[in-house]
Amino acid sequence: MAAPKKAKTKPRKTRKWSGKVTRESDALDLRKGVFTLSDPKKIAASLKRSAERSHRRKSSPYRSAMSMLTFYMNRGGKELSARRKKILEKAKDELRALFHRD
């Protein structure tokens, strides 16, 4: 007797929870494409603006903005190019300067 054939199923699209956090963060309403900008000053300014306008965040605006940037960098991991990492690291420095945290 032959084994019953399994029904073919479509492969599911897998979505990562970390992507959802970036898109739908409870703490910040990020400008779309903020992490794809090429100017570190614009990235930092956008994160600062989002953090200061948010009424849902649980910590200081500086901490919320820096956490979101760090989270994005960690999530990108090996997939981020050296150029992109450099831009995002500079954005961290700009964020510190904007919040007077040198």
N, C-alpha and C positions, 0 to 999 in steps of 0.2 A: 504494500500500500504506500503510495507517494505522500510525502508531507504536503500539507495544504500551503498554497502560495500566499504570501503576504501581499496585502494591497499596497500599491505604490502610493506613497504620499509625497506631496510637494515639499521641498525643503523650506523650512520656515526662515523668514528673515529674522536674524537675531539682533536685537537692539541692546546696547549696553546701558546699564543704569547710569553710568558716568556721563553719557551723552545727554541723558534726560536731565541730569543735574545742571549741566551747562545751559541747556535750553530753558528749563523750567525751575530755576533755583527759587527756593522760598525766600532767600535773603535778598537777592538782587534781581532787578529787571534789566538785563544786559541789552545793549544796543546790538542788533543783528550784525554779525560779522566783525565784532570788535577785536577778536583775536587774530583776524586775518589782515588787519591793517599793517602797513609797513613802517609807520612812524611810531616809535615807542612813546613819544609825548602824547600822541592822540589816543593810544591805547590806555595810558595811565589816566589821562583827563576823562575819558569815557567811563572807566571803572570808578573813578572818584565821584563823578556826577551820579552814577547809578547808586553807589553806596550811600551818598548823602541824601538822595531823594527817597530811599527805601524806608518804609515804616515797619517792615517785617523783619528786618535783621535783628540778630540777638546780641551782637557785639558792636564795637566801634566801627565807624565807616572805614577807617584805615585797615582794620583787621579783616573786615568783610571783603574789601577790594583785593587785598593781598592774598587772602585765602583763595578767592576765585581764580586769580592769576596763577598761583602755585598749583592749584588743583588742575587747571587746564594743562599746564606744563607737564605735570606728573602723568596725566592721562595720555598725553601725546607720546611720551616716552621715546622709544627708538624711532618712531615714525616722524618725529620732528627733524627737519634738516638743521644743520649747524647754523645756517644763516637765520632760520626762524628762532632757534633757541637764543641766539645772540640778541635778536630784536626783543624777545620776551624778557630776557635778563635785563636789558636796558630799560624796559618798561617798568620792571620792579624798582630800579634805581630812580626813575622818574616819579613813580608813585611815592617812594619814600620822601623825595624832595617836595612834592606837592603837599604832603602832610607834615612837612617839617620834621622828618624822622631820620635825619642824616646820621 
